[in-house]
Amino acid sequence: MTGLSHGQLSRVHRVSISADTGGKDLSTIITAAAVAPDTDSYSLDLAAMNARVGAVPGVRASAVRRLPNGNLAVRVSLYRAVALWTDGENYFPLSADGTIVNKPTDTRDAGDVVFRGPLPRDISRITKVAHNLVGEIDYLEWIENRRWNLHTTGGITVLLPESNPDTAISSLMVLQRNHKILQRDITVIDMRDDARILVK
């Protein structure tokens, strides 16, 4: 929570900003609010102020309210980054619905799930299960708007089925644990057929 200056009644002497996620730097939201100390509260265009706040990267929803004493209250709901998207050079934090929520970096952490190319509207389920193989996965790719390919750090392409890709990844985990399949000299693991797994 952050405040600005002090002043008389009906003047803006405090702008309080709160978010639904703790520990976030809200300085960009304060800047976007753009309220000078001692501004006449009732002369402010709250809709315009809310539009500026809502345009800040990472803000999913926002609301601005004028309090009876002239103070302003800003409430924001923030996206939460669950994975990364890469263009091959930079890494962009993604929310569960595939929205880019922060500035890119040129590095990735070992524990990040990474995507390339177009994305479906919801990546939460595949991200969650992919974390079980995060040390082996280079990136995930959405194919023909219907299924996933998993690319390993060892250069293997795993073709996942359209339905229940999380079950296929669980089977892949068992193969890796028991047979170290992802360290084998192979290029493709085709898991699109529920009845069998093809290896090339």
C-alpha positions as CSV (number, residue, x, y, z in Angstrom):
1,M,0.0,0.0,0.0
2,T,1.3,3.4,-1.0
3,G,0.4,7.0,-0.3
4,L,1.0,10.4,-1.9
5,S,1.5,13.7,0.1
6,H,-1.0,15.3,2.5
7,G,-3.5,18.0,2.0
8,Q,-7.0,19.4,2.9
9,L,-10.3,17.7,2.7
10,S,-11.6,17.1,-0.9
11,R,-8.0,17.2,-2.1
12,V,-6.1,14.1,-2.9
13,H,-3.7,13.6,0.0
14,R,-3.5,9.8,-0.3
15,V,-3.8,7.3,-3.1
16,S,-3.9,3.8,-1.7
17,I,-3.1,1.0,-4.1
18,S,-3.7,-2.7,-3.3
19,A,-3.3,-5.9,-5.3
20,D,-4.7,-9.4,-4.9
21,T,-1.1,-10.7,-5.0
22,G,1.3,-9.8,-2.3
23,G,5.0,-8.9,-2.7
24,K,4.6,-7.2,-6.1
25,D,6.2,-3.9,-7.0
26,L,3.3,-1.5,-7.6
27,S,5.5,1.5,-8.6
28,T,4.4,1.3,-12.3
29,I,0.8,1.4,-11.2
30,I,1.5,4.5,-9.0
31,T,3.1,6.1,-12.0
32,A,0.2,5.2,-14.3
33,A,-2.3,6.7,-11.8
34,A,-0.6,10.1,-12.4
35,V,-2.2,12.0,-9.6
36,A,-0.4,15.1,-8.4
37,P,-0.4,15.9,-4.6
38,D,-3.3,18.2,-3.5
39,T,-5.2,17.7,-6.8
40,D,-8.9,18.5,-6.4
41,S,-10.4,15.0,-6.1
42,Y,-13.6,15.9,-7.7
43,S,-12.0,17.3,-10.8
44,L,-10.3,14.0,-11.6
45,D,-11.5,11.7,-14.5
46,L,-11.6,8.4,-12.7
47,A,-12.5,6.5,-15.8
48,A,-9.4,7.8,-17.6
49,M,-7.3,7.1,-14.5
50,N,-8.6,3.5,-14.4
51,A,-7.8,3.1,-18.1
52,R,-4.2,4.1,-17.5
53,V,-3.9,1.7,-14.6
54,G,-5.6,-1.1,-16.5
55,A,-3.1,-0.6,-19.4
56,V,-0.1,-1.4,-17.1
57,P,1.5,-4.8,-18.2
58,G,0.4,-7.5,-15.8
59,V,-2.8,-5.9,-14.7
60,R,-5.8,-8.2,-15.4
61,A,-8.5,-5.9,-13.9
62,S,-8.6,-2.6,-12.0
63,A,-11.0,-0.3,-10.2
64,V,-10.6,3.3,-8.9
65,R,-12.8,4.7,-6.2
66,R,-13.1,8.2,-4.7
67,L,-13.5,8.1,-0.9
68,P,-15.6,10.7,1.0
69,N,-12.6,12.6,2.3
70,G,-11.1,13.0,-1.2
71,N,-8.7,10.1,-1.0
72,L,-8.5,7.6,-3.9
73,A,-8.5,3.9,-3.6
74,V,-7.1,1.8,-6.5
75,R,-7.6,-2.0,-6.5
76,V,-5.8,-4.2,-9.1
77,S,-6.0,-7.8,-9.9
78,L,-2.8,-9.1,-11.4
79,Y,-1.9,-11.9,-13.7
80,R,0.3,-14.6,-12.2
81,A,3.2,-15.9,-14.3
82,V,3.1,-19.7,-14.6
83,A,5.5,-20.2,-17.6
84,L,7.6,-18.5,-20.3
85,W,7.1,-17.9,-24.0
86,T,10.2,-17.5,-26.2
87,D,10.8,-16.1,-29.6
88,G,14.1,-17.9,-29.7
89,E,16.0,-15.0,-28.1
90,N,14.0,-13.6,-25.2
91,Y,11.7,-15.1,-22.6
92,F,8.3,-13.5,-21.8
93,P,6.5,-14.4,-18.5
94,L,3.0,-15.9,-19.3
95,S,-0.2,-16.2,-17.2
96,A,-2.3,-19.4,-17.3
97,D,-4.4,-18.0,-20.2
98,G,-1.3,-17.2,-22.3
99,T,-1.1,-13.5,-21.6
100,I,2.3,-11.9,-21.5
101,V,2.5,-10.4,-18.0
102,N,5.9,-8.8,-17.7
103,K,9.0,-7.5,-19.5
104,P,11.1,-10.2,-21.3
105,T,14.5,-11.4,-20.2
106,D,17.3,-13.1,-22.2
107,T,17.6,-16.0,-19.7
108,R,15.4,-18.7,-18.2
109,D,15.5,-20.5,-14.9
110,A,16.0,-24.2,-14.8
111,G,12.5,-24.7,-13.3
112,D,10.6,-22.8,-16.0
113,V,8.3,-24.4,-18.5
114,V,8.8,-22.7,-21.9
115,F,6.5,-22.4,-24.9
116,R,7.1,-21.4,-28.5
117,G,4.8,-20.5,-31.3
118,P,1.0,-19.9,-31.0
119,L,-0.8,-20.9,-27.8
120,P,-4.3,-22.0,-26.9
121,R,-6.4,-20.0,-24.4
122,D,-5.5,-22.2,-21.4
123,I,-2.0,-23.5,-20.7
124,S,-2.5,-24.2,-17.0
125,R,-3.1,-27.9,-17.3
126,I,-0.2,-28.7,-19.6
127,T,2.1,-26.4,-17.6
128,K,1.3,-28.2,-14.4
129,V,2.1,-31.6,-15.7
130,A,5.1,-30.5,-17.7
131,H,6.7,-29.3,-14.5
132,N,7.2,-33.0,-13.7
133,L,9.7,-33.2,-16.5
134,V,11.0,-29.7,-16.4
135,G,14.7,-30.6,-16.3
136,E,14.3,-32.6,-19.6
137,I,12.0,-30.2,-21.5
138,D,13.4,-27.5,-23.8
139,Y,10.0,-26.2,-24.9
140,L,6.4,-27.1,-25.7
141,E,4.8,-26.3,-29.1
142,W,1.1,-26.1,-29.9
143,I,0.5,-28.0,-33.2
144,E,-2.3,-27.3,-35.7
145,N,-4.4,-25.8,-32.9
146,R,-5.2,-29.2,-31.4
147,R,-2.3,-31.0,-29.7
148,W,1.2,-30.5,-28.2
149,N,4.8,-31.5,-29.2
150,L,7.3,-31.6,-26.4
151,H,10.9,-30.9,-27.4
152,T,13.5,-32.2,-25.0
153,T,16.9,-30.7,-24.1
154,G,18.4,-33.8,-25.7
155,G,16.9,-33.0,-29.1
156,I,14.0,-35.5,-29.0
157,T,10.5,-34.5,-30.3
158,V,7.7,-36.1,-28.3
159,L,4.3,-36.1,-30.2
160,L,1.6,-36.0,-27.6
161,P,-2.0,-37.0,-28.3
162,E,-4.9,-34.6,-28.7
163,S,-6.8,-36.0,-25.7
164,N,-5.2,-36.5,-22.3
165,P,-1.7,-35.3,-23.0
166,D,-1.1,-35.2,-19.2
167,T,-1.6,-39.1,-19.2
168,A,1.0,-39.4,-22.0
169,I,3.5,-37.2,-20.1
170,S,2.9,-39.4,-17.0
171,S,3.7,-42.5,-19.2
172,L,6.8,-40.7,-20.5
173,M,7.9,-40.1,-16.9
174,V,7.7,-43.8,-16.2
175,L,9.7,-44.6,-19.3
176,Q,12.3,-42.0,-18.3
177,R,12.5,-43.3,-14.7
178,N,12.8,-47.0,-15.7
179,H,14.6,-46.9,-19.1
180,K,16.1,-43.4,-19.4
181,I,14.4,-43.1,-22.8
182,L,15.1,-39.4,-23.1
183,Q,18.9,-40.1,-23.0
184,R,18.6,-42.6,-25.8
185,D,19.9,-42.0,-29.4
186,I,16.4,-41.3,-30.8
187,T,14.8,-38.4,-32.5
188,V,11.0,-38.9,-32.2
189,I,8.7,-40.5,-29.6
190,D,5.2,-40.7,-31.1
191,M,2.6,-41.1,-28.3
192,R,-0.5,-40.1,-30.4
193,D,-1.8,-43.7,-30.5
194,D,-3.1,-44.8,-27.1
195,A,-2.4,-48.4,-28.0
196,R,1.3,-48.1,-28.7
197,I,4.3,-45.8,-28.5
198,L,6.4,-45.5,-31.7
199,V,10.1,-44.6,-31.4
200,K,12.3,-43.4,-34.3
